[in-house]
Amino acid sequence: MHAADSKPFGPAELESIASEFGIREGMLNAAVEEDAHERAADRFNGGALAELDFWDAYDRLHDEADAQASRVNDSGVTAQLAFLAEDCTRNALRALLHDLITPA
């Protein structure tokens, strides 16, 4: 990874990317929800909340994912892009957005 590709995304860059892809409110809601639940699954599979029984841990992590996705989605496109861009290179974010936005 190049140094320029590893620095954090700034708000202006995220707004530019949103404009470049024509992203409007609501277009990324499902992607944010899916990503939040993938993160919850990773935490669950990694042993988070091991002190709870299986289903209690699963439910709590996925309830937290629902709440997080709602907060991010309620915060607008720039917040959604920032969330999706965490641990993501610029090229990977653009590839993800291309896949999400381009009709099949």
C-alpha positions in Angstrom: 0.0 0.0 0.0 1.3 3.5 -0.8 1.7 6.0 2.0 -0.9 8.3 0.3 -3.4 5.4 0.2 -3.1 4.6 3.9 -3.8 8.0 5.4 -7.3 8.5 6.8 -10.1 9.9 4.6 -11.0 13.5 5.3 -14.6 14.9 5.1 -13.8 16.8 1.9 -12.4 13.7 0.2 -15.5 11.7 1.3 -17.8 14.4 -0.1 -15.8 14.4 -3.3 -16.2 10.6 -3.6 -19.9 10.9 -2.9 -20.2 13.4 -5.7 -18.1 11.3 -8.1 -20.3 8.3 -7.6 -23.6 10.2 -7.5 -24.3 8.9 -4.0 -27.5 10.3 -2.5 -29.2 9.8 0.9 -30.3 6.2 1.4 -28.2 4.6 -1.3 -25.7 3.2 1.2 -28.1 2.2 4.0 -28.0 -1.5 3.3 -24.2 -1.6 2.8 -23.7 0.1 6.2 -26.1 -2.4 7.9 -24.4 -5.4 6.2 -20.9 -4.1 7.2 -22.0 -3.4 10.8 -23.3 -7.0 11.1 -20.2 -8.5 9.5 -18.2 -6.6 12.2 -20.5 -8.0 14.9 -20.0 -11.5 13.5 -16.2 -11.1 13.5 -16.4 -10.0 17.1 -18.7 -12.8 18.0 -16.5 -15.4 16.3 -13.4 -13.8 18.0 -14.9 -14.6 21.4 -16.4 -11.2 22.4 -18.7 -11.4 25.3 -17.5 -15.0 26.0 -18.9 -14.6 29.6 -22.4 -14.7 28.2 -24.1 -17.7 26.8 -24.0 -18.2 23.0 -27.3 -16.6 22.1 -27.1 -13.8 24.6 -23.7 -12.8 23.2 -24.9 -13.2 19.6 -28.0 -11.1 20.2 -26.2 -8.4 22.1 -23.5 -7.9 19.4 -26.1 -7.9 16.6 -28.4 -5.5 18.5 -25.3 -3.2 18.9 -24.7 -3.5 15.2 -28.3 -2.5 14.4 -27.9 0.6 16.7 -24.6 1.5 15.2 -25.9 1.1 11.6 -28.9 3.3 12.5 -26.7 6.0 13.9 -24.4 6.0 10.9 -27.2 6.0 8.4 -29.0 8.8 10.3 -25.7 10.9 10.0 -25.7 11.1 6.2 -23.7 10.1 3.3 -20.3 11.4 4.5 -20.7 9.4 7.8 -21.7 6.3 5.8 -18.6 6.6 3.6 -16.4 7.1 6.6 -17.8 4.0 8.2 -17.4 1.9 5.1 -13.9 3.3 4.5 -12.6 2.2 7.9 -9.7 -0.2 7.4 -10.1 0.3 3.6 -7.7 1.6 1.0 -8.9 4.3 -1.5 -8.9 1.8 -4.3 -10.8 -0.8 -2.3 -13.5 1.9 -1.3 -13.9 2.9 -5.0 -14.2 -0.8 -6.0 -16.8 -1.3 -3.3 -18.8 1.8 -4.3 -18.6 0.8 -8.0 -20.0 -2.6 -7.1 -22.8 -1.1 -5.0 -23.7 1.7 -7.4 -23.3 0.1 -10.8 -26.4 -1.8 -11.9 -25.9 -5.5 -12.5 
